[in-house]
Amino acid sequence: MRKTNNNGASAEAPVRTAIYARVSTSQGQDTENQLIQLREYCTRQGWRITQEYIDQASGKTSDRDAFKRLFEDASRRMFDLVLVWSLDRFSREGVLETFEHVRRLTTYGVAFESFSEQHFRTTGPAGELMLAIAAWIAKQERIRISDRTKAGLARARRLGKVPGRPKRVFRRDEVIRLRDVERMSWRAIAVALDIPVMTAVDAYRCTEMVSTGAISSDSSDSTSSGPKDVYAIGRLPYAGKVRM
């Protein structure tokens, strides 16, 4: 950071500062109030503003144009410090994600500072303490997320629920009849049975393979009668192009 002598004269080159400001488009606000205070603060500190990154988007995702450009430039060390008005202007993705963003900046050799929250900064004597606390909070958040996920799965199993996509039950022989007898397209069959197209295709092809195998291996067995395994559950694996 820039140092000053007793008379206020600069001892080093001014800190290259990137300002990041954000507002949500749905709130009818603009970033000018943030920018005015941040620019004045940089002037008082003797810092040089190299770029201003401005987003009008929700902070609940990092998929923001200016935000992504900020990190691209940080990786190229185009500035020394990122200044924001407050932490929630920087990100509202959650504790873990927010501190991960700050950690990324520090790995690029770029400092971070929140104008309105003096304890949220990686500059000054408290910088290392802030990073240590952030790492601890991030670790605890990961543990809590893992515990909540495990508890939710356990509760679902106790209630007899199976995690994942619900299974569809339908008649394979109906797929064959609609395809071979009615000459319906795969899309029409899927609509008729309320199943995905590829589920119908998979069931048809699997039934063909099962039937062929049964004929070759059990041609001498006359004790069984009637169709076997006419019901299909879920989606059977199949990879390949299909004509609709």
Secondary structure, 3 states (H helix, E strand, C coil): CCCECCCCCECCCCCEEEEEEEECHHHCCCCHHHHHHHHHHHHHHCCEEEEEEEEECCCCCCCCHHHHHHHHHHHCCCCCEEEECCHHHHCCCCHHHHHHHHHHHHHCCCEEEECCCCCCECCCCCHHHHHHHHHHHHHHHHHHHHHHHHHHHHHHHHCCCCCCCCCCEEEHHHHHHHHHHCCCCHHHHHHHHCCCHHHHHHHHHHHHHHHHHHHHHCCCCCCCCCCCCCEEECCCCCCCCCCC
